[in-house]
Amino acid sequence: MKKIFLFSFFILVLLFSFPLGIYAQICGNGRCEEGETVENCSEDCNFKIKLPLVIWSGTSLSDAQLQFAAENYHFIQIGKEFITSSIYADLHSYNPNVLLLGYINSKHVTPGNYRQIECEEDELLFAHNDSGERIQNIKFGNYLMDIHNPDWAAKIIKWTNEHPPDVDGIMLDTASPTLHEPDYPSLPAGYDPCQYAVGMKKLFADLKNNTNLLIMFNGLNKGIQCGEKVCSECDNYVENVDGGGIEGFIFRPVQQQVVADTLYNHVNSLISMGKLGKISSAYTQSYMNNINNRIFALAAYLLGVNEYSFYAYIDCDYEFSAPLQYYPEYDIDIGDPLDFPNNLMDLLNGDLIIRNFERGKIIINPFKDGAVIQISEKYSKVIPHGGGLVDINGNYDGYLEYQ
């Protein structure tokens, strides 16, 4: 019996494997449930760390980098400026199974962009404050649009269907149910958070009814709780989409400390989406040289991992200039989970949050004080080295050490 004094987290990998004692009898129902694994129920289970990637507008990637992206990432979100590009076909030529998502901002247009110019013909497409003035996002300068106007929904449907035939879906950005009020100098006339959330939900439905593509939205950590946080009318906020993303999973660039409420919120969003059979993606935004943040965020993701979830780490130093990044911890294989929580509190064991996997354990201490855990099996602690930018030849440096 070994004691570990734990202040933050561990990813532990067993040095031996052990058989499952229970095998489910409902393999093939499309859900990975207790007792099912990728070995005994491959059609339901696949818990390998699956990776999303964002290729920003204006990014230039070499052929080797495109091939690396297609072969190592499971879905790729592509910036709006690539709508007429061959990048979709190029990526599918390297891997026909990678999911490719186009990009549309659900609430804004960028000044000078072709979509903004197209909207100039109808002033009613823009949101206006009580003084009748257009509203611009303080940080980005984007114009806020009137999401209640059916002509705005028609524009999004049109832009969705203009994407190249190789696109598999659309990522709707800034699609949380309500406005983040500090982002705007003023709010739309008559703004009501509940009615706004209902309007966003209707926008999803209008789009879903007019396309055969997958529909994803950015704002999952707020959307999944819409009925609890905003109003009952926006309950089941995700019913008209195929999935959602969390930008800034656990860490955001301006906040490099973990807040327990954020941990619960984000992980519970992943768990809830998995139970609904919907896709979830989590993007941690931090700094490459902070290995503690990287592993804490990955361990937190694994607490909520399911067969429908994806995870990526974005180095804030290179987020826009060099988005193609790869980290050795992506290759950690601890097998399928043995615990299937309804929420994060189901995994609370004393002062620690623990999730057991076939070949390892995830252990997190979300509290300020240290805690002690006793383990009887022999484990190795996973320690990543290197990783980061993938060069123009499709190479990166990184490896895992098991200590």
Secondary structure, 3 states (H helix, E strand, C coil): CEEEEECCEEEEEECCCCCCCCCCCCCCCCCCCCCCCCCCCCCCCCCCCCCEEEECCCCCCCHHHHHHHHHHCCEEEECHHHCCCCHHHHHHHHCCCCEEEEEEECCEECCCCHHHHHHCCCHHHECECCCCCECECCCCCCEEECCCCHHHHHHHHHHHHCCCCCCCEEEEECCCCCCCHHHCCCCCCCCCHHHHHHHHHHHHHHHHCCCCCEEEEECHHHHCCHHHHCCHHHCCCCCCCCEEEEECCCCECCECCCCHHHHHHHHHHHHHHHHHCCEEEEEEEECCCCHHHHHHHHHHHHHHCCCCEEEEEEECCCCCCCCCEECHHHHCCCCCECCCCCCHHHHEECCEEEEEECCEEEEECCCCCCEEEEECCCEEEEEEEECEECCCCCCCCEEEEEC
